[in-house]
């Protein structure tokens, strides 16, 4: 397994861009791969201009990769299916994916799915972001996650920060 390689679907990258946190990706993982279909989703006419501008002039750490044969996966969009295929091909340590069906498909394939909030928690544990601040920014977007899950994540962060030897 490539311990520092991660493949990302459109959703997590979309929201990380909106809350100005995309740069945590190479800090947390190292090598970041995106399939062409995901890049295309981020360029979709309905995507926020901030997201389109970012992907057009993507930083050098983002590797956009072509998936040779894009196989459809029932219930998943093309970007999610290509992200799963690329993660398998690259033997990635994890796949960043928010969609529940996509996370279930990743697990069935033996991949480790990480969703946006979990990624931000990892970044906060390493002091790359202030977790309550990024959750506040995320809540100002159209990102959907139940308040119960967000509140539980905030509570874990409070507990982590209150332990001796942390922040």
GIDABEL-V85141 format. One line per field, one symbol per residue. phi: phi as a letter, one per 20 degrees, with the letter a starting at -180 (. if undefined). Layout:
BEGIN
phi->???
END
This chain:
BEGIN
phi->.egdecdcefggfgffffdlcgffgffedoeddcfgffgfffeggefgggffffffdgfffedeceegceefcgndfgffffffffffgelffacebegfffffffffenedecegfffffgffgemebeggfffgfffedegdbggffffffffffgfffefgndj
END
